[in-house]
Amino acid sequence: MINRNLEDLFLENPWMNIQEPNYPDSAVVFYELDQERMWAAKDNEGNLIFFLQVTNNHPEETIDSLNGVQVSIRRYGNFSRMILKLIDNDLREKFSLLTKALAFKLGSETNENLFKAAKAELSEWSGFLMPTRRGLSKEELKGLWGEFYIFKEIFIAIHPLTNAIKYWIGPVGKKQDFTMENLAIETKTTVSGDNSILKISSLEQLSKITNKLFLAQVFINESNNGISISDFYNNLSELMNDDLESKIEFERKVD
């Protein structure tokens, strides 16, 4: 069990003290709780490298790359490595968060399952590096605004960040938007002038999965001087800068 803050287990920038290219011959420890398998390095072009290393004979493979990140599996002597190489320096901050999220998630995996679990986790984060161009519909944006509001003004106001982000389950496709202990909350956001009748996407949204189920209606007005989705996102992301575990979970859900 981790009794320390997650951010204490990582350097803020694991590559900062690497002055000269050191890959593939050497590397620095990336994650304090897994010092044998997770490493940071820089190649001859100065690209940031994160790799997982295990002592098994995994076949070499070039994996479909993420936006700005090349992913492959290569053999080095008696070791197999899954290598993530950042090739777009504009994504350095996102790459740092992504690799820390991977390390935290994969720390409990066996050597035999490490690469498979890493592939699954990377697929979950693909949109984080390259957001979809489709965007959200007006109705989806309105609903997200309401969830952000309830999340920030109620849940974060009265619960620790780590708990508050766990209670927000709307983005992962659950029946209700928030669930904690014995109660759940379904949020509906209404713009001034809209039909006063609330619409639900399915009866499941009103199915009780806890002892108590509440409907929270958020009334909003459109304004050129109001709070935007981006405002909410930026404020919440900044609020979590000192709580890495919450920031990882928040970014995953927003993605």
C-alpha positions as CSV (number, residue, x, y, z in Angstrom):
1,M,0.0,0.0,0.0
2,I,1.3,3.5,-0.9
3,N,1.3,5.7,2.2
4,R,3.0,8.6,0.5
5,N,1.7,11.1,-2.1
6,L,2.0,9.7,-5.6
7,E,4.0,12.8,-6.8
8,D,6.7,12.0,-4.2
9,L,7.5,8.8,-6.1
10,F,8.4,10.6,-9.3
11,L,10.8,13.4,-10.2
12,E,8.8,16.3,-11.7
13,N,10.9,16.0,-14.8
14,P,12.8,12.6,-14.8
15,W,14.8,13.7,-17.9
16,M,16.0,17.0,-16.5
17,N,19.3,15.8,-15.1
18,I,20.3,13.8,-18.2
19,Q,22.8,16.1,-19.8
20,E,24.2,13.8,-22.5
21,P,22.5,11.1,-24.7
22,N,22.5,7.8,-22.7
23,Y,20.1,5.5,-24.7
24,P,20.3,2.6,-25.2
25,D,23.3,1.8,-23.0
26,S,22.1,3.4,-19.8
27,A,19.1,5.1,-18.2
28,V,17.8,6.6,-14.9
29,V,15.2,5.2,-12.6
30,F,11.8,6.5,-13.5
31,Y,9.5,5.2,-10.7
32,E,10.6,4.7,-7.2
33,L,8.3,1.7,-6.5
34,D,9.5,-0.2,-9.6
35,Q,13.2,0.5,-10.0
36,E,14.0,-2.6,-12.1
37,R,11.5,-2.2,-14.9
38,M,10.8,1.5,-15.6
39,W,13.4,3.8,-17.0
40,A,14.0,7.3,-18.5
41,A,16.6,8.2,-21.0
42,K,17.5,10.5,-24.0
43,D,18.7,9.3,-27.4
44,N,21.3,10.8,-29.7
45,E,18.8,13.3,-31.1
46,G,17.8,14.4,-27.6
47,N,14.4,12.8,-27.8
48,L,12.8,11.8,-24.5
49,I,12.7,8.0,-23.9
50,F,10.5,6.1,-21.5
51,F,10.9,2.3,-21.5
52,L,9.7,-0.8,-19.7
53,Q,12.3,-3.6,-19.4
54,V,11.8,-7.2,-18.4
55,T,13.8,-10.4,-18.6
56,N,11.7,-12.4,-21.1
57,N,11.9,-13.2,-24.8
58,H,9.2,-11.0,-26.2
59,P,9.0,-10.8,-30.0
60,E,10.0,-7.5,-31.5
61,E,7.2,-5.3,-32.7
62,T,6.4,-1.9,-34.0
63,I,3.2,-0.7,-32.4
64,D,0.8,1.8,-34.0
65,S,2.3,5.1,-32.8
66,L,0.4,7.6,-30.7
67,N,0.3,11.3,-31.8
68,G,3.9,12.5,-31.4
69,V,5.1,9.3,-29.7
70,Q,6.7,6.2,-31.3
71,V,6.0,2.9,-29.6
72,S,7.9,-0.3,-30.2
73,I,9.2,-3.5,-28.5
74,R,12.8,-4.4,-29.0
75,R,15.3,-7.0,-27.7
76,Y,18.5,-5.9,-25.9
77,G,20.6,-8.9,-24.8
78,N,18.6,-10.9,-22.3
79,F,16.0,-8.1,-22.0
80,S,12.8,-7.1,-23.8
81,R,11.9,-3.4,-23.9
82,M,8.7,-1.5,-24.7
83,I,10.0,1.9,-25.8
84,L,8.1,5.1,-25.9
85,K,10.0,7.9,-27.8
86,L,8.7,11.4,-27.8
87,I,9.2,13.0,-31.2
88,D,7.0,16.1,-30.8
89,N,8.5,18.4,-28.1
90,D,5.3,20.4,-27.9
91,L,3.9,17.3,-26.1
92,R,6.6,17.1,-23.4
93,E,4.2,17.9,-20.5
94,K,1.6,15.5,-21.7
95,F,4.2,12.8,-22.3
96,S,5.4,13.2,-18.7
97,L,1.9,12.8,-17.4
98,L,1.2,9.9,-19.7
99,T,4.3,8.0,-18.7
100,K,3.7,8.6,-15.0
101,A,0.2,7.3,-15.4
102,L,1.6,4.2,-17.1
103,A,4.1,3.5,-14.4
104,F,1.4,3.9,-11.7
105,K,-1.0,1.7,-13.5
106,L,1.4,-1.0,-14.4
107,G,3.4,-1.3,-11.2
108,S,1.4,-4.3,-10.0
109,E,1.6,-6.3,-13.3
110,T,3.8,-9.4,-13.7
111,N,6.6,-9.4,-16.2
112,E,4.7,-11.8,-18.4
113,N,1.7,-9.5,-18.6
114,L,3.5,-6.1,-18.5
115,F,3.6,-5.3,-22.2
116,K,0.0,-6.5,-22.9
117,A,-1.3,-4.3,-20.0
118,A,0.8,-1.4,-21.3
119,K,-0.8,-1.7,-24.8
120,A,-4.2,-1.6,-23.3
121,E,-3.4,1.4,-21.2
122,L,-1.9,3.3,-24.1
123,S,-5.1,2.8,-26.1
124,E,-7.0,4.4,-23.3
125,W,-4.8,7.5,-23.5
126,S,-4.6,7.9,-27.3
127,G,-7.2,10.7,-27.2
128,F,-5.2,12.6,-24.6
129,L,-2.3,13.1,-27.0
130,M,-4.5,13.7,-30.0
131,P,-8.1,14.9,-29.1
132,T,-10.8,14.0,-31.6
133,R,-11.6,16.7,-34.2
134,R,-15.3,15.7,-34.0
135,G,-15.7,17.6,-30.7
136,L,-18.8,17.5,-28.6
137,S,-22.4,18.4,-29.7
138,K,-24.1,21.4,-28.1
139,E,-26.1,19.1,-25.9
140,E,-22.9,17.2,-24.8
141,L,-21.1,20.5,-24.0
142,K,-24.1,21.7,-22.0
143,G,-24.1,18.4,-20.0
144,L,-20.4,18.6,-19.4
145,W,-20.6,22.2,-18.2
146,G,-23.2,21.0,-15.6
147,E,-21.1,18.1,-14.5
148,F,-18.0,20.3,-14.2
149,Y,-20.1,22.8,-12.1
150,I,-21.4,20.1,-9.7
151,F,-17.9,18.5,-9.5
152,K,-16.1,21.8,-8.7
153,E,-18.6,23.6,-6.6
154,I,-20.0,20.7,-4.5
155,F,-17.8,17.6,-4.6
156,I,-14.3,19.3,-4.5
157,A,-15.7,21.8,-2.0
158,I,-16.5,19.1,0.6
159,H,-14.3,16.1,-0.3
160,P,-10.5,15.5,-0.8
161,L,-9.6,15.6,-4.5
162,T,-8.7,11.9,-4.6
163,N,-12.2,11.0,-3.4
164,A,-14.0,13.7,-5.5
165,I,-12.6,12.5,-8.8
166,K,-13.5,8.9,-8.0
167,Y,-17.1,10.0,-7.3
168,W,-17.4,11.5,-10.8
169,I,-18.4,8.6,-13.0
170,G,-20.4,10.2,-15.7
171,P,-17.5,10.2,-18.2
172,V,-17.0,6.5,-18.0
173,G,-20.5,5.6,-19.1
174,K,-22.1,4.8,-15.8
175,K,-25.9,5.2,-15.2
176,Q,-25.5,8.3,-13.1
177,D,-23.0,11.2,-13.1
178,F,-21.8,11.0,-9.5
179,T,-21.9,8.1,-7.0
180,M,-20.6,8.0,-3.4
181,E,-21.3,5.6,-0.6
182,N,-25.1,5.2,-0.5
183,L,-26.2,7.9,-2.9
184,A,-26.0,8.8,-6.5
185,I,-26.7,12.1,-8.4
186,E,-27.9,12.5,-12.0
187,T,-27.2,16.0,-13.4
188,K,-29.3,17.8,-16.0
189,T,-28.3,21.2,-17.3
190,T,-30.9,23.5,-18.7
191,V,-30.2,26.7,-20.7
192,S,-32.6,29.6,-20.0
193,G,-35.3,29.6,-22.6
194,D,-35.1,25.8,-23.2
195,N,-38.1,23.6,-22.8
196,S,-38.8,23.1,-19.1
197,I,-39.2,19.4,-19.5
198,L,-36.1,17.4,-18.6
199,K,-35.1,14.7,-21.0
200,I,-33.2,11.5,-20.2
201,S,-31.3,9.4,-22.6
202,S,-32.5,6.1,-21.1
203,L,-34.5,4.8,-18.1
204,E,-31.3,3.5,-16.7
205,Q,-30.4,7.0,-15.7
206,L,-33.2,6.9,-13.1
207,S,-32.5,3.3,-12.0
208,K,-31.4,3.2,-8.4
209,I,-27.9,1.6,-7.9
210,T,-27.6,3.1,-4.4
211,N,-30.0,3.6,-1.5
212,K,-30.6,7.2,-2.5
213,L,-30.9,8.8,-6.0
214,F,-31.0,12.6,-6.6
215,L,-31.7,14.6,-9.7
216,A,-29.6,17.9,-9.8
217,Q,-30.9,20.5,-12.2
218,V,-28.4,23.2,-13.2
219,F,-29.9,26.3,-14.7
220,I,-27.4,28.4,-16.9
221,N,-27.6,31.4,-19.2
222,E,-25.4,31.9,-22.2
223,S,-23.0,34.8,-21.8
224,N,-19.9,36.3,-23.5
225,N,-18.5,36.9,-20.0
226,G,-19.3,33.6,-18.4
227,I,-17.4,30.5,-17.5
228,S,-16.5,28.3,-20.5
229,I,-15.8,24.6,-20.7
230,S,-12.1,25.5,-21.2
231,D,-12.2,27.7,-18.1
232,F,-13.5,24.9,-16.0
233,Y,-10.9,22.4,-17.4
234,N,-8.0,24.7,-16.9
235,N,-9.0,25.7,-13.4
236,L,-9.5,22.0,-12.4
237,S,-6.3,20.8,-14.0
238,E,-4.3,23.6,-12.3
239,L,-6.0,22.7,-9.0
240,M,-4.7,19.2,-9.3
241,N,-1.1,20.1,-10.1
242,D,0.0,19.0,-6.6
243,D,-2.1,15.8,-6.5
244,L,-0.7,13.6,-9.3
245,E,-3.0,10.7,-8.7
246,S,-6.1,12.9,-9.0
247,K,-4.7,14.7,-12.1
248,I,-4.1,11.4,-13.8
249,E,-7.6,10.2,-13.1
250,F,-9.1,13.6,-14.1
251,E,-7.3,13.7,-17.4
252,R,-8.3,10.1,-18.2
253,K,-12.0,11.0,-17.6
254,V,-11.9,14.2,-19.5
255,D,-10.3,12.4,-22.4
